[in-house]
């Protein structure tokens, strides 16, 4: 039994006429009659009661009609869904991201635009560190990673490319003497205690700060290592130290915190996107293209 037999049967059952059903199906009547007979033999039941003037559905035919219509509807739905998936209209995109990546202006806008343009697509989110994202990509647990380049080898099957660069700034207590200046250098922070991300967080900012300080002639005194971005800013507000953070962190406005620019040439941090090269799913391709376009349009 195949879908063709079901379509033949439903047409005859709805028309209660082999001739009208044949016209509806754009076929000759004799082959249609043969196909219905073959279906009845396969089922081991008569689907129609035939008289010299017309035909009627038997009890078995009425029961089979309900099931046949349901199967045909499901098959049509399956075809539609498969076509939509192939065209990128539907599908699921699992997005991994570091907490700090949500602070920039591009990613939230990209998410809104993607959901507006592809309302039937499912976008899932998983917050995780950069190292964990590379592992999740290898295990096919996420489709796209938004991360700071981790200090680990990147597998050959994973493409990683920069997509957003933000200046690094310093967060310091608002009553700190250095807060009187509008622009600072990393060297100005030589005597300060630092609040930093953990060195094993897999986001690269810890080592970026270390490199900036060493380029300025000193090794920073790391007072505390803190995982959460908001906690870093809260500790700065409490006077526990200063912190070098991406400029997007300035959206966290707490009383007692001042943000100042850094004039050092290398004071910047890059966010990367990472995905498996073999993954050609259209939801992924559409989102990656959107990120690239929005970043390219930034001043």
Residue pairs with C-beta under 8 A, 6 or more apart in sequence:
1 39
1 42
1 43
3 71
3 72
3 75
4 35
5 35
5 38
5 39
6 68
6 71
6 72
7 25
7 72
8 21
8 25
8 32
8 35
8 36
8 39
9 36
9 39
9 47
9 64
9 65
9 68
10 65
10 68
10 69
10 72
11 21
11 24
11 25
12 18
12 21
12 32
12 36
12 48
12 55
13 47
13 48
13 57
13 61
13 65
13 68
14 21
15 21
15 24
16 54
16 55
16 56
16 57
17 54
17 55
18 29
18 32
18 33
18 36
18 55
19 29
21 32
22 28
22 29
22 32
25 32
36 47
36 48
39 47
40 46
40 47
40 48
43 60
43 64
45 58
45 60
45 64
46 58
46 60
46 61
47 57
47 58
47 60
47 61
47 64
48 55
48 56
48 57
48 58
48 61
49 55
49 56
49 57
49 58
57 65
81 90
84 90
84 120
85 91
85 282
86 282
87 282
88 118
88 121
88 281
88 282
88 283
88 285
88 286
89 118
89 120
89 121
90 118
90 120
90 121
90 122
91 121
91 122
91 281
91 282
91 283
92 121
92 122
92 123
92 124
92 283
93 114
93 121
93 122
93 123
93 124
93 143
93 144
93 281
93 283
93 284
93 287
94 124
94 126
94 141
94 142
94 143
94 144
95 123
95 124
95 125
95 126
95 142
95 143
95 144
95 146
95 287
96 126
96 127
96 128
96 132
96 133
96 136
96 137
96 142
96 144
96 145
96 146
96 147
97 107
97 125
97 126
97 127
97 128
97 133
97 145
97 146
97 147
98 127
98 128
98 129
98 130
98 133
98 146
98 147
98 148
98 203
98 271
99 127
99 228
99 229
100 148
100 203
100 205
100 229
100 245
100 246
100 248
100 249
101 107
101 146
101 147
101 164
101 271
102 108
103 229
103 246
103 248
103 249
103 251
103 252
104 164
104 166
104 246
104 248
104 271
105 248
105 298
106 163
106 164
106 291
106 294
106 295
106 298
107 146
107 164
107 291
109 294
110 287
110 290
110 291
110 294
111 123
113 290
113 294
114 121
114 123
114 286
114 287
114 290
115 121
115 123
117 286
118 283
118 286
121 283
123 283
123 287
126 136
126 141
126 142
128 136
129 147
129 150
129 201
129 202
129 203
130 145
130 147
130 148
130 149
130 150
130 201
130 202
130 203
130 204
131 150
131 152
131 202
132 202
133 142
133 145
133 146
133 147
133 274
134 145
134 147
134 150
134 152
134 154
134 155
134 158
134 274
136 142
136 145
137 143
137 145
137 158
137 274
137 275
137 276
138 155
138 157
138 158
140 276
143 275
143 276
143 279
143 281
143 283
143 284
144 273
144 274
144 275
144 284
144 287
144 288
145 272
145 273
145 274
145 275
146 163
146 271
146 272
146 273
146 274
147 203
147 271
147 272
147 274
148 203
148 204
148 205
148 269
148 270
148 271
148 272
149 160
149 204
149 270
149 272
150 202
150 203
150 204
151 202
151 204
151 207
152 202
154 160
154 274
157 276
157 277
157 278
158 274
158 275
158 276
158 277
159 274
159 275
159 276
159 277
160 272
160 273
160 274
161 272
161 273
161 274
162 270
162 271
162 272
163 271
163 272
163 273
163 291
163 292
163 295
164 270
164 271
164 295
165 268
165 269
165 270
165 271
166 246
166 247
166 248
166 268
166 269
166 270
166 271
167 246
167 247
167 261
167 262
167 267
167 268
168 208
168 212
168 244
168 245
168 246
168 247
168 262
168 267
168 268
168 269
169 244
169 245
169 246
169 247
169 249
169 250
169 259
169 260
169 261
169 262
169 267
170 178
170 184
170 189
170 242
170 243
170 244
170 245
170 259
170 260
170 262
171 232
171 233
171 236
171 242
171 243
171 244
171 245
171 249
171 257
171 258
171 259
172 178
172 179
172 192
172 236
172 242
172 243
172 257
172 258
172 260
173 179
173 236
173 237
173 239
173 242
173 256
173 257
173 258
174 237
174 255
174 256
174 257
174 258
175 256
176 242
176 258
178 184
178 188
178 189
178 260
179 258
179 260
181 188
181 260
182 260
182 261
183 260
183 261
183 262
183 263
184 260
184 261
184 262
184 263
185 216
185 262
185 263
185 264
186 212
186 213
186 215
186 216
186 244
186 262
186 264
186 267
187 216
187 217
187 218
189 213
189 220
189 242
189 244
190 213
190 216
190 217
190 218
192 220
192 221
192 241
192 242
193 221
193 222
193 223
193 240
193 241
193 242
194 209
194 220
194 221
194 222
194 223
194 241
194 242
194 243
194 244
195 223
195 224
195 226
195 232
195 235
195 236
195 240
195 241
195 242
195 243
196 205
196 206
196 209
196 220
196 222
196 224
196 225
196 226
196 232
196 243
196 244
197 203
197 205
197 206
197 225
197 226
197 227
197 232
198 206
198 225
198 226
198 227
199 206
199 207
199 225
201 227
204 269
205 245
205 246
205 269
206 225
208 269
209 220
209 244
210 219
210 220
211 266
212 244
212 264
212 266
212 267
213 219
213 220
215 264
215 266
216 264
223 240
223 241
224 235
224 240
224 241
226 232
226 235
229 245
229 249
229 252
230 252
232 243
232 245
232 249
233 243
233 245
233 249
233 252
233 254
233 257
234 254
235 241
235 243
236 242
236 243
236 256
236 257
237 254
237 255
237 256
237 257
238 256
239 256
244 262
244 267
246 269
247 259
249 259
250 259
273 288
273 291
275 284
275 288
